[in-house]
């Protein structure tokens, strides 16, 4: 899936859409990519002269990859973080890096999902963790009606 197809599943839009493409394999494992261009808003002050992707943004990139694992179930719903556990950061991510994300669902309880994900650059681990999120029906949210469901 490219960015335009991804937008039909998750509500994220630029500048918060942080997945360029994703493939979900036959074992329901997500393989996603994001290329760090260098002009992203989160690099502007983090850090002047030495831009580094913030850890929280790496978590968001992994989370968006995880959400796409549930496919059509996302339509008409918005995913919200429920937890971030056991997250470790191993290697800095900088402009020009291609982040490769691998994610899989560990378990599920109704509309709550528990997933594990890792982000690598050039085959080296940058971040890994266990994330959880819940889906909330869009009709229960006070959101702009112009957002496509």
Secondary structure as UniProt FT lines:
FT   HELIX           3..6
FT   TURN            7..9
FT   TURN            14..15
FT   STRAND          21..24
FT   TURN            26..27
FT   STRAND          29..35
FT   HELIX           41..43
FT   TURN            44..45
FT   TURN            48..49
FT   HELIX           55..67
FT   HELIX           68..74
FT   TURN            75..76
FT   STRAND          77..89
FT   TURN            95..96
FT   STRAND          98..109
FT   TURN            110..111
FT   STRAND          112..121
FT   TURN            122..123
FT   STRAND          124..137
FT   HELIX           138..140
FT   TURN            145..146
//
